[in-house]
Amino acid sequence: MPRLIRAVLTATAMLGLSAATAAAAPPAAKTSTPPERTVRAQQAYLAYCAMCHGPRGAGDGEVTRALRRSNVVVPRLDDGVRLAKTGRAGLLRIIFQGGAHAGRSNVMPEWGGLVGERLAGDLADFVMSLPESGSGLPAATLESYLESPAGVPAEGRATYVYRCSACHGPAGRGDGPSGELLRRKHGVRPRDLTDARFMRAKTDKDLFATIALGGAHQGRSAYKPAWDSDLTAAQIKDLVAYLRLIS
């Protein structure tokens, strides 16, 4: 078994997902999910699902290549026809009990014991929405973006120093001390935020989404963390304004 697959399975076991949890009945279906729970479900998806299924459900996560070498095909979650056949109840059973207990691949972990009944249901709702939702901002994040005032570069500078400079460097050139560690150990180079050509191609909303929801949400490195739980929408807009200034 490839080392990467063993690592994934070992990490799952260490989270305490017991066989008793896998045999538990999935929670009852819910008819709708409030916006704030949709955001939490998306964050859980990026944390638990995107490494295999990809940030947008296209079956292109970082672990996918290793799984394919073991003849394991990661299903696309943006396939509306496939999801319609599985149904929300079937999808919930797979999430909650794991693939082996739902007649699927045993490489698919059992997440019920970790995420709990409520979040498992929200995850099912979120995945069912992937074929229609595309890659835009979630409703709650978009609302906070639109309601916040325009950013102030001077305010964004302080946020940048404390939150971003470790990776992106004091001047934004991608040469921070943690950035050097990422390059050496993982082959990941933090973005040069002074690259005017790259920054010109990104809208403020694109930058806001990457800062708020993390790199994986935008199809970029999962090492870029999501800051929406630590920063307000206004602070993120200030940070975007500062990035525009240095680029």
Backbone hydrogen bonds in HBPLUS format (Angstrom, degrees):
<---DONOR---> <-ACCEPTOR-->    atom                        ^
c    i                          cat <-CA-CA->   ^        H-A-AA   ^      H-
h    n   atom  resd res      DA  || num        DHA   H-A  angle D-A-AA Bond
n    s   type  num  typ     dist DA aas  dist angle  dist       angle   num
A0006-ARG N   A0002-PRO O   3.10 MM   4  6.44 163.6  2.13 155.4 160.1     1
A0007-ALA N   A0003-ARG O   2.92 MM   4  6.17 150.1  2.01 146.1 154.6     2
A0008-VAL N   A0004-LEU O   3.05 MM   4  6.35 153.9  2.12 144.7 150.9     3
A0009-LEU N   A0005-ILE O   2.96 MM   4  6.26 167.7  1.97 158.3 160.8     4
A0010-THR N   A0006-ARG O   2.79 MM   4  5.88 157.0  1.84 148.6 155.8     5
A0011-ALA N   A0007-ALA O   2.90 MM   4  5.99 160.1  1.94 146.0 151.4     6
A0012-THR N   A0008-VAL O   3.02 MM   4  6.26 152.9  2.10 144.3 151.8     7
A0013-ALA N   A0009-LEU O   2.99 MM   4  6.27 157.8  2.04 146.2 151.8     8
A0014-MET N   A0010-THR O   2.96 MM   4  6.21 152.8  2.03 149.2 156.7     9
A0015-LEU N   A0012-THR O   3.10 MM   3  5.30 143.5  2.24 101.1 111.7    10
A0016-GLY N   A0013-ALA O   3.07 MM   3  5.66 162.6  2.10 116.0 120.0    11
A0022-ALA N   A0018-SER O   3.17 MM   4  6.54 154.4  2.24 144.1 151.0    12
A0023-ALA N   A0019-ALA O   3.12 MM   4  6.38 142.5  2.27 144.3 152.8    13
A0024-ALA N   A0021-THR O   3.03 MM   3  5.22 154.0  2.10 105.5 113.8    14
A0037-ARG N   A0034-PRO O   3.06 MM   3  5.48 126.8  2.35 110.6 123.8    15
A0038-THR N   A0034-PRO O   3.05 MM   4  6.35 142.4  2.19 148.8 160.1    16
A0038-THR N   A0035-PRO O   3.04 MM   3  4.93 122.0  2.39  92.4 108.0    17
A0039-VAL N   A0035-PRO O   3.07 MM   4  6.43 151.2  2.15 152.6 158.9    18
A0040-ARG N   A0036-GLU O   3.23 MM   4  6.52 157.8  2.28 139.1 144.6    19
A0041-ALA N   A0037-ARG O   2.85 MM   4  6.02 151.8  1.93 141.9 150.1    20
A0042-GLN N   A0038-THR O   2.94 MM   4  6.20 150.2  2.03 144.8 152.6    21
A0043-GLN N   A0039-VAL O   3.02 MM   4  6.32 157.6  2.07 149.9 155.7    22
A0044-ALA N   A0040-ARG O   2.91 MM   4  6.19 154.6  1.98 146.8 154.0    23
A0045-TYR N   A0041-ALA O   2.84 MM   4  6.07 150.7  1.93 144.7 153.3    24
A0046-LEU N   A0042-GLN O   2.99 MM   4  6.30 160.4  2.03 151.4 155.2    25
A0047-ALA N   A0043-GLN O   3.04 MM   4  6.26 145.7  2.16 140.3 150.1    26
A0048-TYR N   A0044-ALA O   2.84 MM   4  5.94 160.8  1.87 157.7 161.3    27
A0049-CYS N   A0045-TYR O   2.77 MM   4  4.94 150.1  1.86 135.1 144.5    28
A0050-ALA N   A0045-TYR O   2.97 MM   5  6.17 145.4  2.09 154.3 156.4    29
A0052-CYS N   A0049-CYS O   3.13 MM   3  5.96 152.5  2.21 122.2 128.2    30
A0053-HIS N   A0049-CYS O   2.90 MM   4  5.88 160.5  1.94 165.4 160.1    31
A0054-GLY N   A0050-ALA O   2.86 MM   4  4.24 140.7  2.01 114.1 118.6    32
A0063-VAL N   A0051-MET O   2.84 MM  12  5.76 175.7  1.85 166.2 165.3    33
A0061-GLY N   A0052-CYS O   3.10 MM   9  4.27 148.9  2.20 125.6 118.2    34
A0059-GLY N   A0053-HIS O   2.71 MM   6  4.07 144.0  1.84 138.4 129.6    35
A0057-GLY N   A0054-GLY O   3.19 MM   3  5.01 164.9  2.21 103.3 107.8    36
A0077-LEU N   A0057-GLY O   2.62 MM  20  4.52 137.2  1.80 137.0 148.9    37
A0078-ASP N   A0057-GLY O   3.10 MM  21  5.21 122.0  2.45 140.3 128.8    38
A0064-THR N   A0061-GLY O   3.13 MM   3  5.35 151.1  2.22 106.5 115.2    39
A0067-LEU N   A0063-VAL O   3.12 MM   4  6.39 157.5  2.17 155.1 162.1    40
A0068-ARG N   A0064-THR O   2.92 MM   4  6.18 152.5  2.00 154.4 162.0    41
A0069-ARG N   A0065-ARG O   3.27 MM   4  6.59 143.8  2.41 141.8 150.2    42
A0070-SER N   A0067-LEU O   2.93 MM   3  5.22 143.7  2.07 103.7 115.0    43
A0072-VAL N   A0067-LEU O   2.97 MM   5  5.15 160.6  2.01 138.7 137.9    44
A0071-ASN N   A0068-ARG O   2.87 MM   3  4.77 153.8  1.94 111.5 111.3    45
A0083-LEU N   A0079-ASP O   3.03 MM   4  6.29 166.0  2.05 157.5 161.6    46
A0084-ALA N   A0080-GLY O   2.93 MM   4  6.02 153.1  2.00 144.2 151.7    47
A0085-LYS N   A0081-VAL O   3.14 MM   4  6.42 150.9  2.23 146.1 153.0    48
A0086-THR N   A0082-ARG O   3.02 MM   4  6.33 154.3  2.09 148.1 155.6    49
A0087-GLY N   A0083-LEU O   2.74 MM   4  5.85 164.7  1.76 154.9 159.4    50
A0091-LEU N   A0087-GLY O   2.94 MM   4  6.13 160.3  1.98 152.0 158.0    51
A0092-LEU N   A0088-ARG O   2.83 MM   4  5.99 157.8  1.88 150.6 156.7    52
A0093-ARG N   A0089-ALA O   3.05 MM   4  6.26 150.7  2.14 141.8 149.3    53
A0094-ILE N   A0090-GLY O   3.09 MM   4  6.38 153.7  2.16 145.7 152.3    54
A0095-ILE N   A0091-LEU O   2.96 MM   4  6.25 163.4  1.99 154.1 158.2    55
A0096-PHE N   A0092-LEU O   2.87 MM   4  5.93 167.7  1.89 150.6 154.6    56
A0097-GLN N   A0093-ARG O   2.81 MM   4  5.62 164.0  1.84 146.0 151.5    57
A0098-GLY N   A0094-ILE O   2.88 MM   4  4.93 141.1  2.03 126.8 135.5    58
A0111-TRP N   A0095-ILE O   2.96 MM  16  5.74 152.5  2.04 166.4 170.1    59
A0112-GLY N   A0096-PHE O   3.10 MM  16  3.95 140.2  2.27 115.3 116.5    60
A0099-GLY N   A0108-MET O   3.02 MM   9  4.81 164.9  2.04 126.8 131.7    61
A0102-ALA N   A0099-GLY O   3.02 MM   3  5.18 156.5  2.07 107.5 114.8    62
A0104-ARG N   A0099-GLY O   2.69 MM   5  4.38 159.2  1.73 148.8 141.3    63
A0108-MET N   A0105-SER O   3.27 MM   3  5.82 156.2  2.33 109.9 115.5    64
A0114-LEU N   A0111-TRP O   3.03 MM   3  5.38 138.8  2.21 108.6 120.5    65
A0115-VAL N   A0111-TRP O   2.94 MM   4  6.05 172.9  1.95 178.4 177.0    66
A0116-GLY N   A0112-GLY O   2.94 MM   4  5.24 147.9  2.05 135.3 143.8    67
A0120-ALA N   A0116-GLY O   3.02 MM   4  6.01 150.4  2.11 145.5 154.7    68
A0121-GLY N   A0117-GLU O   3.05 MM   4  6.25 155.2  2.11 147.5 152.9    69
A0122-ASP N   A0118-ARG O   3.06 MM   4  6.41 153.9  2.13 145.0 152.6    70
A0123-LEU N   A0119-LEU O   2.77 MM   4  5.98 153.1  1.84 148.5 155.9    71
A0124-ALA N   A0120-ALA O   3.00 MM   4  6.27 152.9  2.07 144.1 151.0    72
A0125-ASP N   A0121-GLY O   3.06 MM   4  6.38 157.2  2.11 146.6 152.2    73
A0126-PHE N   A0122-ASP O   2.88 MM   4  6.15 156.1  1.94 147.5 154.5    74
A0127-VAL N   A0123-LEU O   2.86 MM   4  6.10 166.0  1.88 156.0 158.8    75
A0128-MET N   A0124-ALA O   2.97 MM   4  6.11 159.3  2.02 147.7 153.7    76
A0129-SER N   A0125-ASP O   3.17 MM   4  6.38 128.2  2.45 136.2 148.7    77
A0129-SER N   A0126-PHE O   3.05 MM   3  5.18 137.2  2.24  97.9 110.3    78
A0130-LEU N   A0127-VAL O   3.06 MM   3  5.22 157.6  2.11 107.7 114.7    79
A0132-GLU N   A0129-SER O   3.13 MM   3  5.71 136.6  2.33 114.8 125.5    80
A0133-SER N   A0129-SER O   2.91 MM   4  5.85 149.7  2.00 156.6 165.8    81
A0142-LEU N   A0138-PRO O   2.86 MM   4  6.03 164.7  1.88 164.8 169.8    82
A0143-GLU N   A0139-ALA O   2.92 MM   4  6.09 156.2  1.98 148.5 155.2    83
A0144-SER N   A0140-ALA O   3.09 MM   4  6.31 158.8  2.13 143.8 148.7    84
A0145-TYR N   A0141-THR O   2.96 MM   4  6.16 149.5  2.05 144.6 153.6    85
A0146-LEU N   A0142-LEU O   2.97 MM   4  6.22 162.4  2.01 153.5 156.7    86
A0147-GLU N   A0143-GLU O   3.01 MM   4  6.14 148.5  2.12 146.3 155.0    87
A0148-SER N   A0144-SER O   3.20 MM   4  6.13 134.0  2.42 138.9 147.4    88
A0155-GLU N   A0152-VAL O   3.05 MM   3  5.48 124.9  2.37 110.9 124.2    89
A0156-GLY N   A0152-VAL O   3.06 MM   4  6.33 155.3  2.13 153.2 161.0    90
A0157-ARG N   A0153-PRO O   3.01 MM   4  6.27 133.2  2.24 148.2 159.7    91
A0160-TYR N   A0156-GLY O   2.87 MM   4  6.07 155.3  1.93 149.5 157.0    92
A0161-VAL N   A0157-ARG O   2.97 MM   4  6.26 160.0  2.02 153.5 157.7    93
A0162-TYR N   A0158-ALA O   3.23 MM   4  6.47 163.2  2.26 151.6 154.7    94
A0163-ARG N   A0159-THR O   2.88 MM   4  5.82 150.8  1.97 151.5 159.8    95
A0164-CYS N   A0160-TYR O   2.82 MM   4  4.92 155.2  1.88 135.1 141.8    96
A0165-SER N   A0160-TYR O   3.05 MM   5  6.16 142.1  2.20 160.0 159.6    97
A0167-CYS N   A0164-CYS O   3.19 MM   3  5.98 140.1  2.36 121.0 128.0    98
A0168-HIS N   A0164-CYS O   2.93 MM   4  5.92 164.4  1.95 165.8 160.8    99
A0169-GLY N   A0165-SER O   2.77 MM   4  4.38 137.1  1.95 119.0 122.7   100
A0178-SER N   A0166-ALA O   2.86 MM  12  5.38 140.9  2.02 141.0 146.6   101
A0176-GLY N   A0167-CYS O   3.10 MM   9  4.43 148.5  2.21 124.8 119.7   102
A0174-GLY N   A0168-HIS O   2.66 MM   6  3.85 144.4  1.79 132.7 126.0   103
A0172-GLY N   A0169-GLY O   3.10 MM   3  4.96 154.8  2.17  99.9 107.7   104
A0193-LEU N   A0172-GLY O   2.62 MM  21  5.07 132.6  1.83 159.1 174.6   105
A0179-GLY N   A0176-GLY O   3.05 MM   3  4.94 118.6  2.44  93.3 109.5   106
A0180-GLU N   A0176-GLY O   3.05 MM   4  6.42 143.7  2.19 150.0 159.2   107
A0181-LEU N   A0177-PRO O   3.34 MM   4  6.67 151.5  2.42 138.9 145.7   108
A0182-LEU N   A0178-SER O   2.95 MM   4  6.28 155.0  2.01 148.0 154.6   109
A0183-ARG N   A0179-GLY O   3.00 MM   4  6.25 153.8  2.07 145.1 152.0   110
A0184-ARG N   A0180-GLU O   3.02 MM   4  6.27 161.7  2.05 149.2 153.5   111
A0185-LYS N   A0181-LEU O   2.95 MM   4  6.01 173.7  1.96 156.8 158.8   112
A0186-HIS N   A0182-LEU O   2.89 MM   4  5.24 149.5  1.98 132.8 142.3   113
A0188-VAL N   A0182-LEU O   3.27 MM   6  5.33 167.4  2.28 119.2 117.0   114
A0187-GLY N   A0183-ARG O   3.18 MM   4  4.41 137.2  2.37 109.5 115.3   115
A0195-ASP N   A0192-ASP O   3.23 MM   3  5.73 162.0  2.27 115.7 118.1   116
A0199-MET N   A0195-ASP O   3.01 MM   4  6.23 172.4  2.02 160.3 162.7   117
A0200-ARG N   A0196-ALA O   2.84 MM   4  5.85 147.6  1.95 144.2 152.4   118
A0201-ALA N   A0198-PHE O   3.12 MM   3  5.43 133.5  2.34 102.7 114.6   119
A0202-LYS N   A0199-MET O   3.15 MM   3  5.28 158.6  2.20 104.3 110.9   120
A0206-ASP N   A0203-THR O   3.06 MM   3  5.06 119.6  2.44  94.7 109.5   121
A0207-LEU N   A0203-THR O   3.12 MM   4  6.52 161.6  2.16 154.6 157.9   122
A0208-PHE N   A0204-ASP O   2.86 MM   4  6.04 157.9  1.91 147.4 154.4   123
A0209-ALA N   A0205-LYS O   2.91 MM   4  6.08 157.6  1.96 146.2 151.6   124
A0210-THR N   A0206-ASP O   3.05 MM   4  6.35 158.9  2.10 150.6 155.7   125
A0211-ILE N   A0207-LEU O   3.01 MM   4  6.22 164.9  2.03 153.9 157.6   126
A0212-ALA N   A0208-PHE O   2.84 MM   4  5.92 167.9  1.86 154.0 158.2   127
A0213-LEU N   A0209-ALA O   2.82 MM   4  5.61 165.7  1.84 147.6 152.6   128
A0214-GLY N   A0210-THR O   2.93 MM   4  4.95 133.8  2.15 124.8 132.2   129
A0227-TRP N   A0211-ILE O   3.02 MM  16  6.00 155.3  2.08 148.8 156.1   130
A0228-ASP N   A0212-ALA O   3.02 MM  16  4.39 145.7  2.14 136.7 127.8   131
A0215-GLY N   A0224-LYS O   3.03 MM   9  4.83 161.6  2.06 125.9 130.7   132
A0218-GLN N   A0215-GLY O   3.00 MM   3  5.45 139.2  2.17 110.8 121.5   133
A0220-ARG N   A0215-GLY O   2.81 MM   5  4.68 158.8  1.85 140.7 134.9   134
A0219-GLY N   A0216-ALA O   3.07 MM   3  4.96 163.4  2.09 108.0 109.4   135
A0224-LYS N   A0221-SER O   3.28 MM   3  5.88 165.0  2.30 110.5 114.9   136
A0230-ASP N   A0227-TRP O   2.99 MM   3  5.34 150.6  2.08 111.4 120.5   137
A0231-LEU N   A0227-TRP O   2.82 MM   4  5.78 157.0  1.87 170.4 177.6   138
A0236-ILE N   A0232-THR O   3.02 MM   4  6.36 155.5  2.08 150.8 157.7   139
A0237-LYS N   A0233-ALA O   2.96 MM   4  6.23 153.4  2.03 146.5 153.7   140
A0238-ASP N   A0234-ALA O   2.95 MM   4  6.25 151.1  2.04 145.5 153.5   141
A0239-LEU N   A0235-GLN O   2.95 MM   4  6.23 152.2  2.03 144.0 151.6   142
A0240-VAL N   A0236-ILE O   2.89 MM   4  6.22 153.8  1.96 148.9 155.9   143
A0241-ALA N   A0237-LYS O   2.94 MM   4  6.20 157.2  2.00 146.9 153.0   144
A0242-TYR N   A0238-ASP O   2.97 MM   4  6.29 149.6  2.06 145.6 153.8   145
A0243-LEU N   A0239-LEU O   2.94 MM   4  6.24 156.8  2.00 150.2 156.5   146
A0244-ARG N   A0240-VAL O   2.99 MM   4  6.29 150.8  2.07 148.8 156.5   147
A0245-LEU N   A0241-ALA O   3.16 MM   4  6.42 145.6  2.28 137.7 146.8   148
A0245-LEU N   A0242-TYR O   3.01 MM   3  4.99 117.3  2.41  93.1 108.9   149
A0246-ILE N   A0242-TYR O   3.05 MM   4  6.46 157.3  2.10 156.3 160.5   150
A0247-SER N   A0243-LEU O   3.10 MM   4  6.13 135.7  2.30 140.7 151.7   151
